[in-house]
Amino acid sequence: MTEKDAPARVLIDSGPDTVLVEPASGRMFYLNETGAFVYQLLEKNTPDEEIVRLLCQEFDTQKAEAAADLEFFRKTLHVFLVRAL
């Protein structure tokens, strides 16, 4: 596999945490259980409303808190991805 064929990002399950790795840069971003859950939904282009609903269902949280957490996660992930460029 050439660098051109390598995936942009890879999720590696390392037990309690999941690691998001960018093979080209070697950068790593650690995700807890909730972060990994959300990241996988984002990768599937799941609408935000559905992610919030699933967060409430899976993690027994309130809608407003789940929505705020999703927004914070997106901003944090964006910073990671922008710095990787």
Secondary structure, 3 states (H helix, E strand, C coil): CCCCCCCCCEEEECCCCEEEEECCCCEEEEECHHHHHHHHHHHCCCCHHHHHHHHHHHHCCCHHHHHHHHHHHHHHHHHHHHHCC
